[in-house]
Amino acid sequence: MSGRGRFFLPGPTEVHPDVLAAMARPMIGHRGPEMETLLGRAQPGLRRLFGTDRPVVTATGSATGMMEAAVRGGVARRALCLVNGAFSQRFAEIVTGCGREMEVCRVEEGAVHDPAEVERRLRSGGFDALTVVHSETSTGALNPLPDICRAVGDAERATGKEILRLVDGVTSVGGAPVRADDWGLDFVLTGSQKAMALPPGLSFAVASERFLARAEGLEGRGYYLDPVRLVRAAESGRTTTTPAISLFYALEAQLERILREGVEARFARHRAMADRTARWAASASSTGGGILAAEGSRSPTVSVVMLDEGITGPEVVRRAGARGFTLAPGYGNLKENAFRIGHMGDHTMEELDALLDTLDEVLR
């Protein structure tokens, strides 16, 4: 069985046929006025999703590249890395991979970080940056980002040192409220293939003025994803290198669809799907653990469903696949005893209900 509304990976997400069709448009010169117009038309929608009045950087490449750009431009010497899953661990590894020092503040998988503990660690450690994943895709946990940012500000005032807030918004931007300006995010990034429901291959970011001021004084920012070059290009309505033009056609089409739905309505739809999944998991057979993340700290875009003994995450994925639905097993340490539902992008409650009904059969 196949068809739309059956692809529930937590990225890449299903892409609407109208968005796929947009990519069939002919090529244009990437240094000409047509490309500048295409980029300019995308800015209002992108800024709305990021909650910013600043230019949104666009680049051809994955969000992991933007994570590296964040580190190369935002960490002068030492970062505190908040780790509560596989992708926040990746952020920490990128810090060391870029030759910076880091210290990990770790909580168990499925948990979120306590802002008071973040402030305590920042006050004592001589840090100039903090890395944090807003929505941890491996665990389905949503960190209290506004509160964490306030804690960073308190630590800055207490120590007299500037601490930049570097944020992975890969499964939050487009599916949950993100307020880059109001929350004081210094660098926040995402990829095209998650809650924005585009094909893989584009990454996006917003940088603050103080991020740029620091980055301009740092050596070794690289070239392809030098964040200063990327921001300056965005300010002038161009890209630094040859872009994936067809993906920018898709971006334009999808932003039009997102704005027609309404950004707040989109966020509400994602939250409703997460709540529906949690209610189902609490009552379904073989899901004695329910949702991994605690109520009040759950991502609106991805749910990690814990399993009782007797059935594994890969087996649930296999059985669902035989019925026409695509899911993901748990990630890393959670592979065997969990599976993940990516209820993000353009999925509807009706499509989710069809999946959950099928999972009732699978788990029986």
C-alpha positions as CSV (number, residue, x, y, z in Angstrom):
1,M,0.0,0.0,0.0
2,S,1.4,3.4,-0.9
3,G,0.3,7.0,-1.2
4,R,0.6,10.3,0.6
5,G,0.3,10.6,4.3
6,R,2.3,7.4,5.1
7,F,5.8,8.7,5.4
8,F,6.4,9.5,9.1
9,L,10.2,9.6,9.4
10,P,11.5,12.3,11.7
11,G,13.3,13.7,8.6
12,P,13.4,13.7,5.7
13,T,9.7,14.4,5.7
14,E,7.1,13.9,3.0
15,V,7.1,16.6,0.4
16,H,3.9,17.9,-1.1
17,P,3.4,17.2,-4.9
18,D,3.1,20.9,-5.7
19,V,6.5,21.5,-4.0
20,L,8.1,18.7,-5.9
21,A,6.6,20.0,-9.2
22,A,8.0,23.4,-8.6
23,M,11.5,21.9,-9.0
24,A,10.8,21.2,-12.6
25,R,11.2,24.8,-13.6
26,P,14.1,25.7,-15.9
27,M,17.5,26.9,-14.7
28,I,18.3,30.5,-14.2
29,G,21.6,32.3,-13.8
30,H,22.6,32.2,-10.1
31,R,24.3,35.6,-10.3
32,G,21.5,37.4,-12.1
33,P,18.4,39.4,-11.1
34,E,16.1,36.3,-11.4
35,M,18.0,34.6,-8.6
36,E,18.1,37.7,-6.5
37,T,14.3,38.0,-6.9
38,L,13.8,34.4,-5.9
39,L,15.9,34.8,-2.8
40,G,14.2,38.0,-1.9
41,R,10.7,36.5,-2.2
42,A,11.8,33.8,0.4
43,Q,12.9,36.2,3.0
44,P,9.6,37.3,4.6
45,G,8.4,33.7,5.1
46,L,11.8,32.6,6.4
47,R,12.0,35.5,8.9
48,R,8.5,34.6,10.1
49,L,9.5,31.1,10.8
50,F,12.7,32.1,12.6
51,G,11.0,35.0,14.5
52,T,13.5,37.6,13.3
53,D,13.8,40.9,11.5
54,R,17.3,39.9,10.4
55,P,18.3,38.4,7.1
56,V,18.0,34.6,7.0
57,V,21.1,32.9,5.6
58,T,20.4,30.2,3.0
59,A,23.1,27.7,1.9
60,T,23.2,24.5,-0.2
61,G,24.2,21.8,2.3
62,S,23.0,20.0,5.4
63,A,22.2,21.5,8.8
64,T,25.3,19.8,10.2
65,G,27.3,22.2,8.1
66,M,25.5,25.1,9.7
67,M,26.3,23.7,13.1
68,E,30.0,23.8,12.2
69,A,29.5,27.4,10.9
70,A,28.0,28.3,14.3
71,V,31.0,26.9,16.1
72,R,33.7,28.4,13.8
73,G,32.1,31.8,14.2
74,G,30.7,31.7,17.7
75,V,33.1,29.8,19.9
76,A,36.2,31.8,20.6
77,R,37.9,29.4,23.0
78,R,35.5,27.3,25.2
79,A,31.8,26.2,25.0
80,L,29.4,24.6,27.4
81,C,27.6,22.0,25.4
82,L,24.1,21.0,26.7
83,V,23.7,17.3,25.8
84,N,20.5,15.3,26.1
85,G,20.6,13.1,23.1
86,A,22.5,12.1,20.0
87,F,22.3,15.4,18.1
88,S,23.3,17.6,21.0
89,Q,26.2,15.2,21.4
90,R,27.1,15.8,17.7
91,F,27.1,19.6,18.4
92,A,29.7,18.9,21.2
93,E,31.8,16.8,18.9
94,I,31.8,19.6,16.3
95,V,33.2,22.0,18.9
96,T,36.2,19.7,19.5
97,G,36.4,19.0,15.8
98,C,36.9,22.7,15.2
99,G,39.7,22.8,17.7
100,R,37.8,24.5,20.5
101,E,37.6,23.5,24.1
102,M,34.3,22.2,25.5
103,E,32.7,20.9,28.6
104,V,29.5,18.8,28.5
105,C,26.5,19.4,30.7
106,R,24.7,16.1,30.3
107,V,21.2,14.9,31.3
108,E,19.7,11.5,30.6
109,E,18.1,10.8,27.3
110,G,14.5,12.1,27.2
111,A,15.2,14.7,29.8
112,V,15.6,18.5,29.3
113,H,18.1,20.9,30.8
114,D,17.4,22.8,34.0
115,P,18.1,26.6,33.4
116,A,19.3,27.0,37.0
117,E,21.9,24.3,36.5
118,V,22.9,25.9,33.2
119,E,23.5,29.2,34.9
120,R,25.5,27.6,37.7
121,R,27.8,25.9,35.2
122,L,28.3,29.0,33.1
123,R,29.1,31.1,36.2
124,S,31.9,28.8,37.2
125,G,33.6,27.7,33.9
126,G,35.0,30.5,31.9
127,F,32.8,29.8,28.8
128,D,32.3,32.2,25.9
129,A,29.5,30.1,24.1
130,L,26.7,27.6,24.8
131,T,25.5,25.0,22.4
132,V,22.0,23.6,22.7
133,V,19.5,21.6,20.6
134,H,16.0,23.0,20.9
135,S,14.1,19.9,19.8
136,E,16.3,16.8,20.3
137,T,15.3,14.6,17.4
138,S,16.8,11.4,18.9
139,T,14.6,11.6,22.1
140,G,11.7,13.9,21.3
141,A,12.5,16.2,24.1
142,L,12.0,20.0,23.8
143,N,14.4,22.1,25.8
144,P,13.0,25.2,27.6
145,L,15.0,27.4,25.3
146,P,13.6,30.8,26.4
147,D,14.4,30.0,30.0
148,I,17.8,28.7,29.1
149,C,18.5,31.9,27.2
150,R,17.5,34.0,30.3
151,A,19.8,31.9,32.4
152,V,22.7,32.6,30.0
153,G,21.9,36.3,30.3
154,D,22.0,36.1,34.1
155,A,25.4,34.3,33.9
156,E,26.7,37.0,31.5
157,R,25.7,39.7,34.0
158,A,27.3,37.8,36.9
159,T,30.6,37.1,35.1
160,G,30.9,40.2,32.9
161,K,31.6,37.9,30.0
162,E,29.8,37.5,26.7
163,I,28.4,34.0,26.2
164,L,26.9,33.4,22.8
165,R,23.8,31.2,22.4
166,L,24.3,28.7,19.5
167,V,21.1,26.8,18.8
168,D,20.2,23.8,16.7
169,G,16.6,24.3,15.7
170,V,16.5,21.5,13.1
171,T,13.2,19.9,14.3
172,S,11.7,23.1,15.8
173,V,11.9,25.8,13.1
174,G,8.8,25.4,11.0
175,G,7.0,23.2,13.6
176,A,7.3,25.1,16.9
177,P,7.6,28.7,17.9
178,V,11.1,30.0,17.6
179,R,11.8,33.7,18.5
180,A,15.4,34.4,17.5
181,D,15.2,38.1,18.2
182,D,13.0,38.0,21.4
183,W,15.0,35.1,22.9
184,G,18.4,36.6,22.1
185,L,19.6,33.7,20.0
186,D,23.0,34.5,18.6
187,F,23.0,31.7,15.9
188,V,20.0,29.5,15.2
189,L,19.9,27.0,12.3
190,T,17.8,24.4,10.6
191,G,17.7,22.1,7.6
192,S,15.1,22.0,4.8
193,Q,14.0,18.4,5.2
194,K,12.4,18.5,8.7
195,A,9.4,20.6,9.8
196,M,9.7,22.9,6.8
197,A,8.8,19.8,4.7
198,L,11.2,20.4,1.8
199,P,13.6,18.0,0.1
200,P,17.0,17.6,1.8
201,G,19.8,19.9,0.6
202,L,19.2,23.4,2.0
203,S,20.2,24.9,5.4
204,F,19.1,28.1,7.0
205,A,20.4,30.3,9.8
206,V,20.1,33.6,11.6
207,A,23.1,35.3,13.2
208,S,23.0,38.2,15.7
209,E,25.1,41.3,15.4
210,R,27.3,40.2,18.3
211,F,27.8,36.8,16.7
212,L,29.1,38.6,13.6
213,A,31.3,40.9,15.7
214,R,32.9,37.9,17.3
215,A,33.2,35.9,14.1
216,E,34.9,38.7,12.2
217,G,37.7,38.6,14.9
218,L,38.3,34.9,14.7
219,E,40.6,33.0,12.3
220,G,39.8,29.6,10.8
221,R,36.2,30.2,9.9
222,G,36.6,28.1,6.8
223,Y,35.4,29.2,3.4
224,Y,32.4,27.4,2.0
225,L,30.3,28.0,5.2
226,D,32.1,31.0,6.6
227,P,29.2,32.5,8.6
228,V,30.4,36.1,7.9
229,R,30.4,35.5,4.2
230,L,27.0,33.8,4.3
231,V,25.4,36.7,6.2
232,R,27.0,39.4,4.0
233,A,25.7,37.5,1.0
234,A,22.2,37.2,2.5
235,E,22.2,41.0,3.2
236,S,22.9,41.7,-0.4
237,G,20.3,39.2,-1.7
238,R,22.7,36.6,-3.1
239,T,24.5,33.3,-2.3
240,T,28.2,32.8,-1.8
241,T,28.5,29.9,-4.2
242,T,26.3,28.2,-6.9
243,P,23.1,27.3,-5.1
244,A,20.8,24.3,-5.7
245,I,18.4,26.4,-7.8
246,S,15.7,23.7,-8.0
247,L,15.5,23.5,-4.3
248,F,15.0,27.3,-4.0
249,Y,12.0,26.9,-6.4
250,A,10.7,24.3,-3.9
251,L,11.4,26.7,-1.0
252,E,9.4,29.4,-2.7
253,A,6.4,27.1,-3.3
254,Q,6.5,25.7,0.2
255,L,6.7,29.1,2.0
256,E,3.6,30.1,0.0
257,R,1.8,27.0,1.3
258,I,3.0,27.6,4.9
259,L,1.9,31.2,4.9
260,R,-1.5,30.3,3.5
261,E,-2.0,27.9,6.4
262,G,-0.8,30.5,8.9
263,V,2.4,30.0,11.0
264,E,0.5,29.9,14.3
265,A,-2.0,27.5,12.9
266,R,0.9,25.3,11.7
267,F,2.4,25.3,15.2
268,A,-0.9,24.4,16.7
269,R,-1.4,21.5,14.3
270,H,2.0,20.1,15.2
271,R,1.3,20.4,18.9
272,A,-2.1,18.7,18.5
273,M,-0.4,15.8,16.6
274,A,2.1,15.4,19.4
275,D,-0.6,15.4,22.0
276,R,-2.6,12.9,20.0
277,T,0.4,10.6,19.8
278,A,1.0,10.8,23.5
279,R,-2.6,9.9,24.3
280,W,-2.4,6.9,22.0
281,A,1.0,5.7,23.5
282,A,-0.4,5.9,27.0
283,S,-3.2,3.4,26.1
284,A,-1.7,1.2,23.4
285,S,-0.6,-2.3,24.0
286,S,3.2,-3.0,24.1
287,T,4.0,0.7,24.9
288,G,4.3,0.3,28.6
289,G,6.8,3.1,28.7
290,G,4.6,5.6,26.8
291,I,6.5,8.6,25.4
292,L,10.1,8.9,26.4
293,A,10.1,12.7,27.1
294,A,8.0,13.9,30.0
295,E,4.7,15.7,29.6
296,G,5.5,19.4,29.3
297,S,8.9,18.8,27.7
298,R,7.8,17.0,24.5
299,S,8.7,18.1,21.0
300,P,5.7,18.9,18.8
301,T,7.4,17.4,15.8
302,V,8.8,14.0,16.8
303,S,7.7,11.4,19.4
304,V,9.8,8.6,20.8
305,V,7.6,5.7,21.8
306,M,9.0,3.3,24.3
307,L,8.3,-0.5,24.0
308,D,7.8,-3.3,26.4
309,E,9.9,-6.4,26.1
310,G,8.8,-8.8,23.4
311,I,9.0,-6.4,20.4
312,T,11.8,-4.2,19.2
313,G,11.9,-0.9,17.4
314,P,13.2,-2.3,14.2
315,E,10.4,-5.0,14.2
316,V,7.7,-2.3,14.7
317,V,9.3,-0.4,11.7
318,R,9.3,-3.6,9.6
319,R,5.7,-4.5,10.4
320,A,4.5,-0.9,9.8
321,G,6.4,-0.9,6.5
322,A,4.6,-4.0,5.4
323,R,1.4,-2.1,5.8
324,G,2.6,0.9,3.8
325,F,3.8,3.2,6.6
326,T,7.4,4.5,7.1
327,L,8.7,5.0,10.6
328,A,12.1,5.1,12.3
329,P,13.4,2.9,15.1
330,G,14.9,4.5,18.1
331,Y,18.2,6.3,17.6
332,G,21.5,5.1,19.0
333,N,21.0,3.5,22.4
334,L,17.3,3.6,21.9
335,K,17.2,1.6,18.7
336,E,16.0,-1.7,20.1
337,N,13.5,-0.5,22.7
338,A,11.8,2.4,21.0
339,F,10.5,3.8,17.7
340,R,10.1,7.3,16.4
341,I,7.1,9.0,14.8
342,G,7.9,12.2,12.8
343,H,4.6,14.0,12.9
344,M,5.9,17.1,11.3
345,G,5.7,19.1,8.1
346,D,2.4,18.8,6.3
347,H,0.9,15.8,8.0
348,T,-2.7,16.0,9.1
349,M,-4.5,14.6,12.1
350,E,-6.4,12.3,9.8
351,E,-3.1,10.9,8.4
352,L,-1.7,10.5,11.9
353,D,-4.9,8.7,13.1
354,A,-4.5,6.2,10.2
355,L,-1.0,5.5,11.3
356,L,-1.9,5.0,14.9
357,D,-4.7,2.6,14.0
358,T,-2.2,0.6,12.0
359,L,0.2,0.6,14.9
360,D,-2.6,-0.9,17.1
361,E,-2.6,-3.8,14.7
362,V,1.2,-4.0,14.6
363,L,1.6,-4.0,18.4
364,R,-1.1,-6.6,18.9
